[in-house]
Amino acid sequence: MVKKMQKNDDIITTGQAMALVINAAIGIGLLSLPREVTSEAGPDGWLVLLLGGFFTLMGALAAAAIIRQLDGRTFVDYVCFVFGKPVGLILSILYGIYFIIVLSSVFRTFAEVMKNLALERTPREFLILSLMLVSVYLIYHGLEPTARFMEFILPLWFIPSVVILSLGLYDSDFGEFLPFLQTPLEKLLLGSLSTAMSMAGYEVLLVSAQSVSRHEKISYVMAVSIIVVLAFYALILVTVVTSLGIAETQRAIWPTLAMITRITVPGKILERLDVVVVIVWVVVVYTTVCAYYFAAALTFTNIFKAREFRSFIALLFPWIYFLAMIPQNVLEAESLAKLGGNMVIATSFAIPLLLLIGGLLKKRVKKDEA
């Protein structure tokens, strides 16, 4: 582990670790998730969501088991220990590339949504660079200040989000979830895999695990975090589908955004709900990119055995920016997001499972040799 990351004041508590996972997992996926699950299974989309949540929970618990086996090593060192240095470095680089692609897609989607919501004439370049710079400012100070900020800000955006979504249930039609169980099992399973990609985020904690104070509670951290994320996404799905209907949910690029813009508060207590939505959206995206940006910088720091992770924050900056600017339109930006989502299969499920099995086998062999 690099010297900077060994400092005692860069150790995070279980509460901060939980906030880190939740903020990383709830990102731009909240805008498109209802469309994705209803496109796969129609009225049975809620089943797809629950199955995806189950698979995500299993992956998170596997990651927790890996974290308990680190024994003071970094994630990169442990991957090299299990698979050998050449393969371990390739897999570690894959994680770094994955974080960069996710970051770029989030920055670009943020710019597109902000232009759609409030800043139509503002250049995308300015929106992306502004968010990147304020993200750099936070993560430059290390993991503990970043996680502490996320622990503080989580209830400040989470509670208003739940309130806003609950308002969307007013005069809703739950008949949109009928007929029940009409989707073939194989389609439900395939859709659940896609949904699990939208709920991943625990891999950020996996690569930063050497800074978690109490590894014995890591399974609890992972389980609670994923359950909170699943419950939040379930509320989004129910609100969007019952408000817009299945057909419109499937047609909209960002159905959650379409639903929120239609919310009317009884008695007109809040006439400018869109202002609250913009503020909450900015905070949600900010916490997500901070988590992934730090994970990317730390991963490459550990790969190159560098003394200081801050240099990689600067080195990755132009790559993230230029990748975010490559898409020419919203549909191409969606393709970039799907690329990152497809990589989740490897980074959040396949590699952790192989790593867990390989680590246990190595531990068994060493025990037999002793």
N, C-alpha and C positions, 0 to 999 in steps of 0.2 A: 504494500500500500504506500502511496506517495506520502511524503512527509507532511504536506499541507493537510491531507485528509486524516492524519493521525492525531491532530490536535484535540484535546479534550473538549474544547468548546465547539467542536464540529460533530459531536455525538447527538443524535436525535432520540427523543422519547418515543414510547409506543403511540401516544396520541398524535405526535407530529408525523410519525410513519404512516398512521392511518389517514391523516389529512393529505399526505403526499400521494398515496395511492388513489384516494377518491378524486382529488383534483386532477390527477393525470388521466383517470379513466373517463371522467365526465368532460368531454370536449365537444368537438364539432359533430360527433356522432349523434348528439341529441337532436340536431336539426333534421337529419335524414333517416334515423332509425325507424320511425313509423312507416315510411315508404318502403324500406328494405324488407321489413318483416311481413307487411301486408302484401307486397309483391310476391313473396315466397309462399304465403299460406292464407291470404285473404282474411276472413274472420277468425281463423285459427292462429293469427299472428301472435297472440298472447302466449300460446303454447310454444311457439318458436322462441319467444323471448325467455320463457322459463327454462327451456332446455339449454339455450345459450348461456343463461346464468349459471346453470348447473355445471356445464363444461368449463366455464370460466373459473368457478369456485374450485373445481378439481385441479385445474392448472395452477391456480394461486396457492393451493395447499401443497402441491408438488414443489413450487418455488420456495415455499416456507421450509420444507424439508431440506432443500438444498442449502438455504441460508444457515440452518442449524449445523450443517456439516462444514462450513467454511473454515472454522478454527483460526480466525484472524487473517485469513487470506482474502485477497480481492476476488471478485467474480472471475476476472480474466485469468488470474493465477489458478483458480480452481478448475476452470474449463481446460486449461493447459495440463493440469495435473491428471484429469480424468481421461482426456482424449489424446494427450501428447501435445508437444508444443506447436508443431506445424498446423495440425487440424484445429487445435485450440485457438491459435491466433486468427485463423480464417473465420471461425465461428464468432469470435469476439469482434472482428471487423464487420461481420454481418450485422451484429447488434448495433454497432456504431452507425452503419449505413441506414439501418431501419429507423433509428432515432432521427436522423437527418431528414429522411423522406417524410416521416410523420410531421416533423416540425415544419417543413416546407409546405405541406398540404394544409396544415392548420393556419399558417400565416396567410396563405393565398385565399383560403375560404373566409378567413376573418375579413380580409379586404373586400371580397365580393359581398359579404353580408352587410358590412358597414356602408358600402355604397348603396346597397338596396334599402337599408333602413333609414339612414340619416345623412350621409355625406356623399351625395350623388356626384358632385363635381370635384371631389378630392381625388387626386391621382392615387392609384393602387400603390405605386412606389413609396409615396409618403406614408400611407397607412401601414405598410409592411415594415418599413424602416423604423417608424416611430415605436411600434410594438416590440421590434427586435432590440432597440436600444434600451427601453425600460426593462426588458427581460434581462439583458446583460447586466444592468445595474444591480438587480437583485441577486442573481446567481454568482456574480463576481465575489460576493462576500462569503460564499461557502454554502454547504448544505444546511447547517443548523439554522442560520438566519432565514434561508429560503423556506424550510419546513415550518419554522416558527410563524412566518408570515402566512403560510397556507393554513395553519391551525387557527390563526386569528381570523382570517378572511372567510373560511369555509361557512360558518353559520350566517355570515353577513350576506352571502349570495344564495346559499342553499335555502334558507327559510323564505326569503321573498320569492324565489323560484317556485317553491311548493305552493305558496299562496296564489301566485299568478296562474299556475296550472290548475289549481282547485277552482278558480273563478271560471275556467274554461268548461268545467263540468256543469255549470248552470244551464238548464234547458238542453241537456245532451240526450242522445238517443242510444241507449245500450243495445238496442236491437241490431245495431251494426255488427255485433259479434255473433250473429246467427246467420246461417245454420252452423251447428257445432260439430267438430270432428269430421269434416268433409275432406281434409287434406291427407294424401297418402303418407305413410310413415317415413318413407325414404325422403320425401320432400321436406317433411318437418325436420328431420335430422340434418339435411343439407342446409336448410335455412338457419338452423340453430348454430351451425358452425360459422356462418356469416355474421350472425348476431353476436356470438362470442368475441369476434374480432373487434366489434365496436365497444365492448366492455372491458377489454384488456387495458392494462396500465400498471399492473403490479410488476412488470419487468423493469420499470424505473427503480422500484425499491430493490429488486433483485441485484442490479448492478451497483447499487449504493449501499448494500446490506452491511458492509464492514463498519458503517457509521451508526447502526441501530444499537441502542444501549442494552436491550434485553432480548436476546435471540430466543429465549424460552417462550416468549409470548408472541412470536412472529406468526404462528398459525391463527391465533386469536385476531391479530391485526388484519391478516389477509381475509379471514372469514367475514368479519364485521364490515370491512371496506367493500367487499364484493356484494354483500347483502344490501348495503346502503345504495350502492350503484344500481343494482337490479331493481330495487324498490322505486328509485327515482325514475329509471327508464320505463318501468311499468306504469307509473303515473302519467308520464309523457304519452305513452302509447294509448292508454285508455282515453285520455283527454282529447288527443288529436283525432282518433278514430270516431269517437262518439260525437265530436263537434263537426268534423268535416265529412265523415262518411268514408267508406272503404274506397270508393272509386276516386274521389278527389285526393285522398291521401296517397294513392298510388300514382296520380298524375303530377303532383307538386314536387318540385326539386327539393324544397325545404318545407315539408308539411307542418312542422312544429312552428316555424315562423309564420306561415299562413294562418294557422289557428290562433296564435297569440294576437295578431293584428286585428282579429275579429272580436276579441273579448270586449264585452261592455260590462261595466260594473253597475250593479243595481243601485239606483238612486244617483247615478253620476257622481259618486264620491271622488273617483279618479278619472279625469277626462284626458289626461296625457299619460296613459299607461305605456305608450311606446317609449317614453323617456326612461322609465324604470327598466324596460326590457333591454334597451341599449346599454345601460349601465351594468346590468347583470351579465349580459353577453360578453362585454369587454372583460369583466373580472374573470368569468369562466375561462375564456380563451387565454388570458394572461397567466393564470395559474397552471394551465395545461402546458403552455409553451415553456414556462420556467422549469417545470419538472422534466420535460423531455430534453431541453437544451442542456440542463445540468448533467443529465444522464449521458448525453452524447459526449460532452466535454470530458467527463470522468472516465468513460469507456476508453476513449483514445489516449487519455493520460496514462491509464494503466497498461494499455497495449504497448506504448512506447517507453514505459517506465520513467516518465518525466517527473521532475521534482515539483512542478507547479501546474495545476489544472487550469489556471486562468489563461495561460497562453493559448490553450486549445479553444477557449471561448472566442478569442479573436480570430484564430485560424479557421474555425468553422463558419464564421459569420458570412463571408462572401459566398461560400458554397450553398449555404441555406438560402440566402437571398436570391441568388441566380436561379436555383432550382424552383423557388416559389414563383419566379417571374416567367418560367418557361411556358406554362399553359396559356393559350390564346383566348380562352373563354371559360365559362362556368363548367361546361361539359368536360373539357380537358382537365380542369382543376379536380373534378370528380374522379377522373381516371387516375390522377396522381394520388388521391386519397385511397382509391381502391388498391393501388400498388402497395402502399403502406399496410393496408388491411390484409392483403394476401401474405405479406411477410410475417404477420402475427402468428400464422400457423406454425412457422418455424421458431420464432423468438419466444412465444408465450406458451406453446404446447409441445411441439416435437423435441426441440433441443432440451428444455427443462426435464422432460420425461426421460430422455436418453441419459442426460447428465445425472439424474437421480439414480437410475439403475446402475450406470457405470460407477458412480461414487460408492454405492453400497457394495458392489462387487469388489472394487479395489480395497475397501475397508475390510471385507471378509477375507480376501487373499492375504492381506497384511497380518490379520489376526491369526490365520492358519499358519503362516510362516513363523510367527513369533512363538 
